[in-house]
Amino acid sequence: LLHLAQMFTATRENLKYHFVIAHSRLRDLYMALAGQFVAAGQLSEPDDIFFLTADQVVELSEGKLAVSAIVSERRRAWKVERETAPPRAFEQMGDGRLRPASLHVENDGGGAQLLRGFAASPGSYTGHARVLRSPTDGDGIEPGEVLVAPATSPGWAPLFLTAGALVTEIGGVLSHGAIIAREYGLPAVLNVPDATRHIRNGQLVHVDGSRGVVRLLENTEEL
């Protein structure tokens, strides 16, 4: 069983590698088409094409579809949803309704709040948090900041070069963030519910990757 697990773990990574390559090539093709559509006045911006379905792209290329209103509405909805983080879990109350489960925050007895997660990469680090929902958000991360993210994928790898530690909402021992954090020697705590909403940009935090604990050394109200 161990042999099979080792063999298929490598296969899983190969699958992800080929998917990323195929996705990149497909994106290049779409951007080439988008450039033609912009030149023809059919799209306002090249990335408008990503707010259309594959069938709509075909119809647009055949001159059978006006997409300005479609793109505008979908871009608006995307911006709203991008800033709305869904609850990690729901609780069913006595009235039968589902409500977002509240984040359980502990106190260390000295005034600092504690968030618990999975101890993914050993070591401890204290620094200011940088909360990102995407590797392309803002100006990225400053050297020594604690990267706080929903999860990480290969696209986040460059940020690990400057981060001092890692905290994510999703992840396990073999997740991308855990593996890369251990390779780079970054303390990491993963699987921390609602970390990107509870931790604020610039907040001083202590990451204990050996115990799976994140201490918030500044109250969010003070930021």
PyMOL CGO cylinders between C-alpha atoms (Angstrom):
from pymol import cmd
from pymol.cgo import CYLINDER

trace = [
    CYLINDER, 0.00, 0.00, 0.00, 2.85, 2.39, 0.83, 0.3, 1, 1, 1, 1, 1, 1,
    CYLINDER, 2.85, 2.39, 0.83, 4.47, 1.63, -2.54, 0.3, 1, 1, 1, 1, 1, 1,
    CYLINDER, 4.47, 1.63, -2.54, 1.23, 2.43, -4.37, 0.3, 1, 1, 1, 1, 1, 1,
    CYLINDER, 1.23, 2.43, -4.37, 0.81, 5.65, -2.41, 0.3, 1, 1, 1, 1, 1, 1,
    CYLINDER, 0.81, 5.65, -2.41, 4.34, 6.75, -3.32, 0.3, 1, 1, 1, 1, 1, 1,
    CYLINDER, 4.34, 6.75, -3.32, 3.86, 5.86, -6.98, 0.3, 1, 1, 1, 1, 1, 1,
    CYLINDER, 3.86, 5.86, -6.98, 0.50, 7.60, -7.42, 0.3, 1, 1, 1, 1, 1, 1,
    CYLINDER, 0.50, 7.60, -7.42, 1.59, 10.68, -5.48, 0.3, 1, 1, 1, 1, 1, 1,
    CYLINDER, 1.59, 10.68, -5.48, 4.15, 11.30, -8.25, 0.3, 1, 1, 1, 1, 1, 1,
    CYLINDER, 4.15, 11.30, -8.25, 1.49, 10.61, -10.88, 0.3, 1, 1, 1, 1, 1, 1,
    CYLINDER, 1.49, 10.61, -10.88, -0.79, 13.17, -9.25, 0.3, 1, 1, 1, 1, 1, 1,
    CYLINDER, -0.79, 13.17, -9.25, 1.89, 15.83, -9.56, 0.3, 1, 1, 1, 1, 1, 1,
    CYLINDER, 1.89, 15.83, -9.56, 2.51, 14.88, -13.20, 0.3, 1, 1, 1, 1, 1, 1,
    CYLINDER, 2.51, 14.88, -13.20, -1.19, 15.32, -13.94, 0.3, 1, 1, 1, 1, 1, 1,
    CYLINDER, -1.19, 15.32, -13.94, -1.17, 18.78, -12.39, 0.3, 1, 1, 1, 1, 1, 1,
    CYLINDER, -1.17, 18.78, -12.39, 1.96, 19.70, -14.36, 0.3, 1, 1, 1, 1, 1, 1,
    CYLINDER, 1.96, 19.70, -14.36, 0.43, 18.75, -17.72, 0.3, 1, 1, 1, 1, 1, 1,
    CYLINDER, 0.43, 18.75, -17.72, -2.83, 20.48, -16.84, 0.3, 1, 1, 1, 1, 1, 1,
    CYLINDER, -2.83, 20.48, -16.84, -0.99, 23.73, -16.07, 0.3, 1, 1, 1, 1, 1, 1,
    CYLINDER, -0.99, 23.73, -16.07, 0.91, 23.51, -19.39, 0.3, 1, 1, 1, 1, 1, 1,
    CYLINDER, 0.91, 23.51, -19.39, -2.28, 22.85, -21.36, 0.3, 1, 1, 1, 1, 1, 1,
    CYLINDER, -2.28, 22.85, -21.36, -4.10, 25.65, -19.55, 0.3, 1, 1, 1, 1, 1, 1,
    CYLINDER, -4.10, 25.65, -19.55, -1.29, 28.08, -20.35, 0.3, 1, 1, 1, 1, 1, 1,
    CYLINDER, -1.29, 28.08, -20.35, -1.38, 27.23, -24.05, 0.3, 1, 1, 1, 1, 1, 1,
    CYLINDER, -1.38, 27.23, -24.05, -5.16, 27.52, -24.16, 0.3, 1, 1, 1, 1, 1, 1,
    CYLINDER, -5.16, 27.52, -24.16, -4.94, 30.91, -22.48, 0.3, 1, 1, 1, 1, 1, 1,
    CYLINDER, -4.94, 30.91, -22.48, -2.41, 32.08, -25.08, 0.3, 1, 1, 1, 1, 1, 1,
    CYLINDER, -2.41, 32.08, -25.08, -4.82, 31.06, -27.85, 0.3, 1, 1, 1, 1, 1, 1,
    CYLINDER, -4.82, 31.06, -27.85, -7.70, 32.91, -26.20, 0.3, 1, 1, 1, 1, 1, 1,
    CYLINDER, -7.70, 32.91, -26.20, -5.58, 36.04, -25.77, 0.3, 1, 1, 1, 1, 1, 1,
    CYLINDER, -5.58, 36.04, -25.77, -4.59, 35.92, -29.44, 0.3, 1, 1, 1, 1, 1, 1,
    CYLINDER, -4.59, 35.92, -29.44, -8.28, 35.75, -30.37, 0.3, 1, 1, 1, 1, 1, 1,
    CYLINDER, -8.28, 35.75, -30.37, -9.07, 38.54, -27.91, 0.3, 1, 1, 1, 1, 1, 1,
    CYLINDER, -9.07, 38.54, -27.91, -6.52, 40.80, -29.60, 0.3, 1, 1, 1, 1, 1, 1,
    CYLINDER, -6.52, 40.80, -29.60, -8.35, 40.31, -32.90, 0.3, 1, 1, 1, 1, 1, 1,
    CYLINDER, -8.35, 40.31, -32.90, -11.71, 41.01, -31.28, 0.3, 1, 1, 1, 1, 1, 1,
    CYLINDER, -11.71, 41.01, -31.28, -10.40, 44.22, -29.69, 0.3, 1, 1, 1, 1, 1, 1,
    CYLINDER, -10.40, 44.22, -29.69, -8.96, 45.37, -33.02, 0.3, 1, 1, 1, 1, 1, 1,
    CYLINDER, -8.96, 45.37, -33.02, -12.34, 44.72, -34.64, 0.3, 1, 1, 1, 1, 1, 1,
    CYLINDER, -12.34, 44.72, -34.64, -14.17, 46.63, -31.92, 0.3, 1, 1, 1, 1, 1, 1,
    CYLINDER, -14.17, 46.63, -31.92, -15.98, 43.55, -30.64, 0.3, 1, 1, 1, 1, 1, 1,
    CYLINDER, -15.98, 43.55, -30.64, -14.33, 43.65, -27.19, 0.3, 1, 1, 1, 1, 1, 1,
    CYLINDER, -14.33, 43.65, -27.19, -13.20, 46.61, -25.11, 0.3, 1, 1, 1, 1, 1, 1,
    CYLINDER, -13.20, 46.61, -25.11, -10.32, 44.82, -23.36, 0.3, 1, 1, 1, 1, 1, 1,
    CYLINDER, -10.32, 44.82, -23.36, -8.47, 41.57, -24.12, 0.3, 1, 1, 1, 1, 1, 1,
    CYLINDER, -8.47, 41.57, -24.12, -9.43, 39.93, -20.83, 0.3, 1, 1, 1, 1, 1, 1,
    CYLINDER, -9.43, 39.93, -20.83, -13.12, 40.46, -21.61, 0.3, 1, 1, 1, 1, 1, 1,
    CYLINDER, -13.12, 40.46, -21.61, -12.89, 37.14, -23.43, 0.3, 1, 1, 1, 1, 1, 1,
    CYLINDER, -12.89, 37.14, -23.43, -12.65, 35.29, -20.12, 0.3, 1, 1, 1, 1, 1, 1,
    CYLINDER, -12.65, 35.29, -20.12, -16.17, 36.42, -19.24, 0.3, 1, 1, 1, 1, 1, 1,
    CYLINDER, -16.17, 36.42, -19.24, -17.60, 34.46, -22.16, 0.3, 1, 1, 1, 1, 1, 1,
    CYLINDER, -17.60, 34.46, -22.16, -18.34, 30.77, -22.54, 0.3, 1, 1, 1, 1, 1, 1,
    CYLINDER, -18.34, 30.77, -22.54, -16.56, 28.75, -25.24, 0.3, 1, 1, 1, 1, 1, 1,
    CYLINDER, -16.56, 28.75, -25.24, -19.76, 28.71, -27.32, 0.3, 1, 1, 1, 1, 1, 1,
    CYLINDER, -19.76, 28.71, -27.32, -20.10, 32.49, -27.01, 0.3, 1, 1, 1, 1, 1, 1,
    CYLINDER, -20.10, 32.49, -27.01, -16.52, 32.95, -28.20, 0.3, 1, 1, 1, 1, 1, 1,
    CYLINDER, -16.52, 32.95, -28.20, -17.38, 30.91, -31.30, 0.3, 1, 1, 1, 1, 1, 1,
    CYLINDER, -17.38, 30.91, -31.30, -20.53, 32.99, -31.89, 0.3, 1, 1, 1, 1, 1, 1,
    CYLINDER, -20.53, 32.99, -31.89, -18.53, 36.18, -31.45, 0.3, 1, 1, 1, 1, 1, 1,
    CYLINDER, -18.53, 36.18, -31.45, -15.98, 35.02, -34.02, 0.3, 1, 1, 1, 1, 1, 1,
    CYLINDER, -15.98, 35.02, -34.02, -18.83, 34.35, -36.44, 0.3, 1, 1, 1, 1, 1, 1,
    CYLINDER, -18.83, 34.35, -36.44, -20.31, 37.80, -35.85, 0.3, 1, 1, 1, 1, 1, 1,
    CYLINDER, -20.31, 37.80, -35.85, -23.51, 36.36, -34.41, 0.3, 1, 1, 1, 1, 1, 1,
    CYLINDER, -23.51, 36.36, -34.41, -23.31, 37.81, -30.91, 0.3, 1, 1, 1, 1, 1, 1,
    CYLINDER, -23.31, 37.81, -30.91, -22.97, 41.23, -29.29, 0.3, 1, 1, 1, 1, 1, 1,
    CYLINDER, -22.97, 41.23, -29.29, -21.27, 40.70, -25.96, 0.3, 1, 1, 1, 1, 1, 1,
    CYLINDER, -21.27, 40.70, -25.96, -20.84, 44.14, -24.41, 0.3, 1, 1, 1, 1, 1, 1,
    CYLINDER, -20.84, 44.14, -24.41, -23.76, 43.78, -21.98, 0.3, 1, 1, 1, 1, 1, 1,
    CYLINDER, -23.76, 43.78, -21.98, -22.87, 40.16, -21.19, 0.3, 1, 1, 1, 1, 1, 1,
    CYLINDER, -22.87, 40.16, -21.19, -19.26, 41.02, -20.35, 0.3, 1, 1, 1, 1, 1, 1,
    CYLINDER, -19.26, 41.02, -20.35, -20.24, 44.08, -18.33, 0.3, 1, 1, 1, 1, 1, 1,
    CYLINDER, -20.24, 44.08, -18.33, -22.69, 42.15, -16.14, 0.3, 1, 1, 1, 1, 1, 1,
    CYLINDER, -22.69, 42.15, -16.14, -20.37, 39.18, -15.61, 0.3, 1, 1, 1, 1, 1, 1,
    CYLINDER, -20.37, 39.18, -15.61, -17.42, 41.42, -14.76, 0.3, 1, 1, 1, 1, 1, 1,
    CYLINDER, -17.42, 41.42, -14.76, -19.57, 43.27, -12.22, 0.3, 1, 1, 1, 1, 1, 1,
    CYLINDER, -19.57, 43.27, -12.22, -20.70, 39.98, -10.65, 0.3, 1, 1, 1, 1, 1, 1,
    CYLINDER, -20.70, 39.98, -10.65, -17.10, 38.70, -10.63, 0.3, 1, 1, 1, 1, 1, 1,
    CYLINDER, -17.10, 38.70, -10.63, -15.87, 41.76, -8.74, 0.3, 1, 1, 1, 1, 1, 1,
    CYLINDER, -15.87, 41.76, -8.74, -18.59, 41.37, -6.13, 0.3, 1, 1, 1, 1, 1, 1,
    CYLINDER, -18.59, 41.37, -6.13, -18.03, 37.64, -5.66, 0.3, 1, 1, 1, 1, 1, 1,
    CYLINDER, -18.03, 37.64, -5.66, -14.25, 38.07, -5.60, 0.3, 1, 1, 1, 1, 1, 1,
    CYLINDER, -14.25, 38.07, -5.60, -14.56, 40.26, -2.51, 0.3, 1, 1, 1, 1, 1, 1,
    CYLINDER, -14.56, 40.26, -2.51, -17.10, 37.96, -0.85, 0.3, 1, 1, 1, 1, 1, 1,
    CYLINDER, -17.10, 37.96, -0.85, -15.46, 35.04, 0.91, 0.3, 1, 1, 1, 1, 1, 1,
    CYLINDER, -15.46, 35.04, 0.91, -17.94, 32.20, 1.43, 0.3, 1, 1, 1, 1, 1, 1,
    CYLINDER, -17.94, 32.20, 1.43, -18.16, 30.67, 4.91, 0.3, 1, 1, 1, 1, 1, 1,
    CYLINDER, -18.16, 30.67, 4.91, -15.94, 27.67, 5.44, 0.3, 1, 1, 1, 1, 1, 1,
    CYLINDER, -15.94, 27.67, 5.44, -18.77, 25.74, 7.06, 0.3, 1, 1, 1, 1, 1, 1,
    CYLINDER, -18.77, 25.74, 7.06, -22.43, 26.07, 8.03, 0.3, 1, 1, 1, 1, 1, 1,
    CYLINDER, -22.43, 26.07, 8.03, -24.26, 25.12, 11.19, 0.3, 1, 1, 1, 1, 1, 1,
    CYLINDER, -24.26, 25.12, 11.19, -27.85, 23.87, 11.19, 0.3, 1, 1, 1, 1, 1, 1,
    CYLINDER, -27.85, 23.87, 11.19, -29.80, 25.65, 13.89, 0.3, 1, 1, 1, 1, 1, 1,
    CYLINDER, -29.80, 25.65, 13.89, -32.91, 24.52, 15.76, 0.3, 1, 1, 1, 1, 1, 1,
    CYLINDER, -32.91, 24.52, 15.76, -35.19, 26.23, 13.26, 0.3, 1, 1, 1, 1, 1, 1,
    CYLINDER, -35.19, 26.23, 13.26, -33.73, 24.14, 10.43, 0.3, 1, 1, 1, 1, 1, 1,
    CYLINDER, -33.73, 24.14, 10.43, -31.91, 27.05, 8.81, 0.3, 1, 1, 1, 1, 1, 1,
    CYLINDER, -31.91, 27.05, 8.81, -28.25, 26.99, 7.87, 0.3, 1, 1, 1, 1, 1, 1,
    CYLINDER, -28.25, 26.99, 7.87, -26.05, 29.77, 9.20, 0.3, 1, 1, 1, 1, 1, 1,
    CYLINDER, -26.05, 29.77, 9.20, -22.33, 30.39, 8.71, 0.3, 1, 1, 1, 1, 1, 1,
    CYLINDER, -22.33, 30.39, 8.71, -20.32, 28.68, 11.42, 0.3, 1, 1, 1, 1, 1, 1,
    CYLINDER, -20.32, 28.68, 11.42, -18.48, 31.16, 13.62, 0.3, 1, 1, 1, 1, 1, 1,
    CYLINDER, -18.48, 31.16, 13.62, -14.71, 31.08, 13.88, 0.3, 1, 1, 1, 1, 1, 1,
    CYLINDER, -14.71, 31.08, 13.88, -13.55, 29.82, 17.25, 0.3, 1, 1, 1, 1, 1, 1,
    CYLINDER, -13.55, 29.82, 17.25, -10.83, 32.14, 18.52, 0.3, 1, 1, 1, 1, 1, 1,
    CYLINDER, -10.83, 32.14, 18.52, -8.93, 31.30, 21.70, 0.3, 1, 1, 1, 1, 1, 1,
    CYLINDER, -8.93, 31.30, 21.70, -7.07, 33.62, 24.05, 0.3, 1, 1, 1, 1, 1, 1,
    CYLINDER, -7.07, 33.62, 24.05, -3.60, 32.84, 25.35, 0.3, 1, 1, 1, 1, 1, 1,
    CYLINDER, -3.60, 32.84, 25.35, -4.31, 34.46, 28.72, 0.3, 1, 1, 1, 1, 1, 1,
    CYLINDER, -4.31, 34.46, 28.72, -2.11, 37.45, 27.97, 0.3, 1, 1, 1, 1, 1, 1,
    CYLINDER, -2.11, 37.45, 27.97, -4.45, 39.27, 25.63, 0.3, 1, 1, 1, 1, 1, 1,
    CYLINDER, -4.45, 39.27, 25.63, -3.30, 37.70, 22.35, 0.3, 1, 1, 1, 1, 1, 1,
    CYLINDER, -3.30, 37.70, 22.35, -5.79, 35.74, 20.26, 0.3, 1, 1, 1, 1, 1, 1,
    CYLINDER, -5.79, 35.74, 20.26, -4.94, 32.26, 19.00, 0.3, 1, 1, 1, 1, 1, 1,
    CYLINDER, -4.94, 32.26, 19.00, -5.93, 30.59, 15.74, 0.3, 1, 1, 1, 1, 1, 1,
    CYLINDER, -5.93, 30.59, 15.74, -5.29, 26.88, 15.39, 0.3, 1, 1, 1, 1, 1, 1,
    CYLINDER, -5.29, 26.88, 15.39, -4.56, 24.89, 12.27, 0.3, 1, 1, 1, 1, 1, 1,
    CYLINDER, -4.56, 24.89, 12.27, -2.37, 22.12, 10.90, 0.3, 1, 1, 1, 1, 1, 1,
    CYLINDER, -2.37, 22.12, 10.90, 1.35, 22.15, 11.76, 0.3, 1, 1, 1, 1, 1, 1,
    CYLINDER, 1.35, 22.15, 11.76, 2.66, 21.92, 8.19, 0.3, 1, 1, 1, 1, 1, 1,
    CYLINDER, 2.66, 21.92, 8.19, 6.26, 23.14, 8.39, 0.3, 1, 1, 1, 1, 1, 1,
    CYLINDER, 6.26, 23.14, 8.39, 8.26, 23.45, 11.65, 0.3, 1, 1, 1, 1, 1, 1,
    CYLINDER, 8.26, 23.45, 11.65, 9.75, 26.56, 13.15, 0.3, 1, 1, 1, 1, 1, 1,
    CYLINDER, 9.75, 26.56, 13.15, 8.40, 29.85, 14.47, 0.3, 1, 1, 1, 1, 1, 1,
    CYLINDER, 8.40, 29.85, 14.47, 8.36, 33.36, 13.05, 0.3, 1, 1, 1, 1, 1, 1,
    CYLINDER, 8.36, 33.36, 13.05, 7.00, 36.77, 14.01, 0.3, 1, 1, 1, 1, 1, 1,
    CYLINDER, 7.00, 36.77, 14.01, 6.17, 39.34, 11.36, 0.3, 1, 1, 1, 1, 1, 1,
    CYLINDER, 6.17, 39.34, 11.36, 3.49, 41.52, 9.82, 0.3, 1, 1, 1, 1, 1, 1,
    CYLINDER, 3.49, 41.52, 9.82, 0.76, 39.80, 7.83, 0.3, 1, 1, 1, 1, 1, 1,
    CYLINDER, 0.76, 39.80, 7.83, 0.16, 40.22, 4.12, 0.3, 1, 1, 1, 1, 1, 1,
    CYLINDER, 0.16, 40.22, 4.12, -3.31, 38.94, 3.23, 0.3, 1, 1, 1, 1, 1, 1,
    CYLINDER, -3.31, 38.94, 3.23, -3.69, 37.99, -0.44, 0.3, 1, 1, 1, 1, 1, 1,
    CYLINDER, -3.69, 37.99, -0.44, -6.53, 36.19, -2.20, 0.3, 1, 1, 1, 1, 1, 1,
    CYLINDER, -6.53, 36.19, -2.20, -4.54, 35.84, -5.41, 0.3, 1, 1, 1, 1, 1, 1,
    CYLINDER, -4.54, 35.84, -5.41, -0.80, 35.88, -6.21, 0.3, 1, 1, 1, 1, 1, 1,
    CYLINDER, -0.80, 35.88, -6.21, -1.48, 38.88, -8.46, 0.3, 1, 1, 1, 1, 1, 1,
    CYLINDER, -1.48, 38.88, -8.46, -3.21, 40.96, -5.76, 0.3, 1, 1, 1, 1, 1, 1,
    CYLINDER, -3.21, 40.96, -5.76, -1.73, 44.37, -5.03, 0.3, 1, 1, 1, 1, 1, 1,
    CYLINDER, -1.73, 44.37, -5.03, 2.04, 44.63, -5.07, 0.3, 1, 1, 1, 1, 1, 1,
    CYLINDER, 2.04, 44.63, -5.07, 2.58, 41.11, -3.81, 0.3, 1, 1, 1, 1, 1, 1,
    CYLINDER, 2.58, 41.11, -3.81, 4.50, 40.68, -0.60, 0.3, 1, 1, 1, 1, 1, 1,
    CYLINDER, 4.50, 40.68, -0.60, 7.34, 42.58, 1.07, 0.3, 1, 1, 1, 1, 1, 1,
    CYLINDER, 7.34, 42.58, 1.07, 10.42, 40.69, 2.34, 0.3, 1, 1, 1, 1, 1, 1,
    CYLINDER, 10.42, 40.69, 2.34, 9.77, 39.07, 5.70, 0.3, 1, 1, 1, 1, 1, 1,
    CYLINDER, 9.77, 39.07, 5.70, 5.99, 39.44, 5.70, 0.3, 1, 1, 1, 1, 1, 1,
    CYLINDER, 5.99, 39.44, 5.70, 3.77, 36.52, 6.72, 0.3, 1, 1, 1, 1, 1, 1,
    CYLINDER, 3.77, 36.52, 6.72, 1.83, 35.34, 3.68, 0.3, 1, 1, 1, 1, 1, 1,
    CYLINDER, 1.83, 35.34, 3.68, -1.84, 34.70, 4.53, 0.3, 1, 1, 1, 1, 1, 1,
    CYLINDER, -1.84, 34.70, 4.53, -3.88, 33.13, 1.72, 0.3, 1, 1, 1, 1, 1, 1,
    CYLINDER, -3.88, 33.13, 1.72, -6.91, 30.91, 1.09, 0.3, 1, 1, 1, 1, 1, 1,
    CYLINDER, -6.91, 30.91, 1.09, -4.60, 28.24, -0.38, 0.3, 1, 1, 1, 1, 1, 1,
    CYLINDER, -4.60, 28.24, -0.38, -1.55, 28.12, -2.65, 0.3, 1, 1, 1, 1, 1, 1,
    CYLINDER, -1.55, 28.12, -2.65, -0.75, 26.57, -6.02, 0.3, 1, 1, 1, 1, 1, 1,
    CYLINDER, -0.75, 26.57, -6.02, 2.35, 26.68, -8.26, 0.3, 1, 1, 1, 1, 1, 1,
    CYLINDER, 2.35, 26.68, -8.26, 1.40, 30.24, -9.24, 0.3, 1, 1, 1, 1, 1, 1,
    CYLINDER, 1.40, 30.24, -9.24, 2.19, 31.39, -5.70, 0.3, 1, 1, 1, 1, 1, 1,
    CYLINDER, 2.19, 31.39, -5.70, 5.72, 29.94, -5.69, 0.3, 1, 1, 1, 1, 1, 1,
    CYLINDER, 5.72, 29.94, -5.69, 7.59, 33.25, -6.37, 0.3, 1, 1, 1, 1, 1, 1,
    CYLINDER, 7.59, 33.25, -6.37, 6.06, 34.77, -3.22, 0.3, 1, 1, 1, 1, 1, 1,
    CYLINDER, 6.06, 34.77, -3.22, 7.66, 32.09, -1.05, 0.3, 1, 1, 1, 1, 1, 1,
    CYLINDER, 7.66, 32.09, -1.05, 11.06, 33.58, -1.86, 0.3, 1, 1, 1, 1, 1, 1,
    CYLINDER, 11.06, 33.58, -1.86, 10.31, 36.72, 0.16, 0.3, 1, 1, 1, 1, 1, 1,
    CYLINDER, 10.31, 36.72, 0.16, 7.77, 35.50, 2.74, 0.3, 1, 1, 1, 1, 1, 1,
    CYLINDER, 7.77, 35.50, 2.74, 8.81, 34.85, 6.32, 0.3, 1, 1, 1, 1, 1, 1,
    CYLINDER, 8.81, 34.85, 6.32, 6.06, 32.33, 7.07, 0.3, 1, 1, 1, 1, 1, 1,
    CYLINDER, 6.06, 32.33, 7.07, 2.83, 30.94, 5.62, 0.3, 1, 1, 1, 1, 1, 1,
    CYLINDER, 2.83, 30.94, 5.62, -0.76, 30.70, 6.87, 0.3, 1, 1, 1, 1, 1, 1,
    CYLINDER, -0.76, 30.70, 6.87, -3.56, 29.28, 4.69, 0.3, 1, 1, 1, 1, 1, 1,
    CYLINDER, -3.56, 29.28, 4.69, -7.22, 28.37, 5.14, 0.3, 1, 1, 1, 1, 1, 1,
    CYLINDER, -7.22, 28.37, 5.14, -6.90, 25.06, 3.28, 0.3, 1, 1, 1, 1, 1, 1,
    CYLINDER, -6.90, 25.06, 3.28, -4.14, 22.48, 3.14, 0.3, 1, 1, 1, 1, 1, 1,
    CYLINDER, -4.14, 22.48, 3.14, -2.66, 19.28, 4.51, 0.3, 1, 1, 1, 1, 1, 1,
    CYLINDER, -2.66, 19.28, 4.51, 0.68, 17.54, 4.84, 0.3, 1, 1, 1, 1, 1, 1,
    CYLINDER, 0.68, 17.54, 4.84, 0.99, 16.90, 1.09, 0.3, 1, 1, 1, 1, 1, 1,
    CYLINDER, 0.99, 16.90, 1.09, -0.59, 20.13, -0.16, 0.3, 1, 1, 1, 1, 1, 1,
    CYLINDER, -0.59, 20.13, -0.16, 1.41, 22.52, -2.31, 0.3, 1, 1, 1, 1, 1, 1,
    CYLINDER, 1.41, 22.52, -2.31, 1.86, 25.09, 0.45, 0.3, 1, 1, 1, 1, 1, 1,
    CYLINDER, 1.86, 25.09, 0.45, 3.11, 22.53, 2.97, 0.3, 1, 1, 1, 1, 1, 1,
    CYLINDER, 3.11, 22.53, 2.97, 5.63, 20.96, 0.60, 0.3, 1, 1, 1, 1, 1, 1,
    CYLINDER, 5.63, 20.96, 0.60, 7.08, 24.25, -0.65, 0.3, 1, 1, 1, 1, 1, 1,
    CYLINDER, 7.08, 24.25, -0.65, 7.18, 25.74, 2.85, 0.3, 1, 1, 1, 1, 1, 1,
    CYLINDER, 7.18, 25.74, 2.85, 9.24, 22.79, 4.08, 0.3, 1, 1, 1, 1, 1, 1,
    CYLINDER, 9.24, 22.79, 4.08, 11.56, 23.02, 1.07, 0.3, 1, 1, 1, 1, 1, 1,
    CYLINDER, 11.56, 23.02, 1.07, 12.13, 26.74, 1.71, 0.3, 1, 1, 1, 1, 1, 1,
    CYLINDER, 12.13, 26.74, 1.71, 12.35, 26.34, 5.50, 0.3, 1, 1, 1, 1, 1, 1,
    CYLINDER, 12.35, 26.34, 5.50, 9.32, 28.57, 6.15, 0.3, 1, 1, 1, 1, 1, 1,
    CYLINDER, 9.32, 28.57, 6.15, 7.22, 27.98, 9.27, 0.3, 1, 1, 1, 1, 1, 1,
    CYLINDER, 7.22, 27.98, 9.27, 3.70, 27.19, 8.09, 0.3, 1, 1, 1, 1, 1, 1,
    CYLINDER, 3.70, 27.19, 8.09, 0.29, 26.66, 9.66, 0.3, 1, 1, 1, 1, 1, 1,
    CYLINDER, 0.29, 26.66, 9.66, -2.38, 25.44, 7.24, 0.3, 1, 1, 1, 1, 1, 1,
    CYLINDER, -2.38, 25.44, 7.24, -6.09, 24.68, 7.48, 0.3, 1, 1, 1, 1, 1, 1,
    CYLINDER, -6.09, 24.68, 7.48, -6.82, 27.77, 9.61, 0.3, 1, 1, 1, 1, 1, 1,
    CYLINDER, -6.82, 27.77, 9.61, -10.55, 28.56, 9.14, 0.3, 1, 1, 1, 1, 1, 1,
    CYLINDER, -10.55, 28.56, 9.14, -11.27, 32.06, 7.78, 0.3, 1, 1, 1, 1, 1, 1,
    CYLINDER, -11.27, 32.06, 7.78, -7.65, 33.16, 8.17, 0.3, 1, 1, 1, 1, 1, 1,
    CYLINDER, -7.65, 33.16, 8.17, -7.91, 35.73, 5.37, 0.3, 1, 1, 1, 1, 1, 1,
    CYLINDER, -7.91, 35.73, 5.37, -10.86, 37.40, 7.08, 0.3, 1, 1, 1, 1, 1, 1,
    CYLINDER, -10.86, 37.40, 7.08, -9.71, 37.23, 10.67, 0.3, 1, 1, 1, 1, 1, 1,
    CYLINDER, -9.71, 37.23, 10.67, -6.10, 38.33, 10.06, 0.3, 1, 1, 1, 1, 1, 1,
    CYLINDER, -6.10, 38.33, 10.06, -5.66, 41.88, 8.75, 0.3, 1, 1, 1, 1, 1, 1,
    CYLINDER, -5.66, 41.88, 8.75, -2.98, 43.35, 6.51, 0.3, 1, 1, 1, 1, 1, 1,
    CYLINDER, -2.98, 43.35, 6.51, -0.15, 44.72, 8.62, 0.3, 1, 1, 1, 1, 1, 1,
    CYLINDER, -0.15, 44.72, 8.62, -1.20, 42.88, 11.76, 0.3, 1, 1, 1, 1, 1, 1,
    CYLINDER, -1.20, 42.88, 11.76, 1.72, 41.53, 13.81, 0.3, 1, 1, 1, 1, 1, 1,
    CYLINDER, 1.72, 41.53, 13.81, 1.41, 37.75, 14.09, 0.3, 1, 1, 1, 1, 1, 1,
    CYLINDER, 1.41, 37.75, 14.09, 3.49, 34.89, 15.47, 0.3, 1, 1, 1, 1, 1, 1,
    CYLINDER, 3.49, 34.89, 15.47, 3.42, 31.68, 13.42, 0.3, 1, 1, 1, 1, 1, 1,
    CYLINDER, 3.42, 31.68, 13.42, 4.34, 28.47, 15.24, 0.3, 1, 1, 1, 1, 1, 1,
    CYLINDER, 4.34, 28.47, 15.24, 4.66, 25.86, 12.51, 0.3, 1, 1, 1, 1, 1, 1,
    CYLINDER, 4.66, 25.86, 12.51, 5.64, 23.17, 15.00, 0.3, 1, 1, 1, 1, 1, 1,
    CYLINDER, 5.64, 23.17, 15.00, 2.46, 23.44, 17.10, 0.3, 1, 1, 1, 1, 1, 1,
    CYLINDER, 2.46, 23.44, 17.10, 0.03, 24.63, 14.43, 0.3, 1, 1, 1, 1, 1, 1,
    CYLINDER, 0.03, 24.63, 14.43, -0.78, 27.89, 16.21, 0.3, 1, 1, 1, 1, 1, 1,
    CYLINDER, -0.78, 27.89, 16.21, -1.00, 31.49, 14.97, 0.3, 1, 1, 1, 1, 1, 1,
    CYLINDER, -1.00, 31.49, 14.97, -0.93, 34.20, 17.67, 0.3, 1, 1, 1, 1, 1, 1,
    CYLINDER, -0.93, 34.20, 17.67, -2.40, 37.59, 16.80, 0.3, 1, 1, 1, 1, 1, 1,
    CYLINDER, -2.40, 37.59, 16.80, -0.16, 40.04, 18.64, 0.3, 1, 1, 1, 1, 1, 1,
    CYLINDER, -0.16, 40.04, 18.64, -2.23, 43.10, 17.73, 0.3, 1, 1, 1, 1, 1, 1,
    CYLINDER, -2.23, 43.10, 17.73, -5.99, 43.50, 18.00, 0.3, 1, 1, 1, 1, 1, 1,
    CYLINDER, -5.99, 43.50, 18.00, -7.71, 44.07, 14.66, 0.3, 1, 1, 1, 1, 1, 1,
    CYLINDER, -7.71, 44.07, 14.66, -9.48, 47.10, 16.16, 0.3, 1, 1, 1, 1, 1, 1,
    CYLINDER, -9.48, 47.10, 16.16, -6.10, 48.82, 16.60, 0.3, 1, 1, 1, 1, 1, 1,
    CYLINDER, -6.10, 48.82, 16.60, -5.20, 48.61, 12.90, 0.3, 1, 1, 1, 1, 1, 1,
]
cmd.load_cgo(trace, "trace")
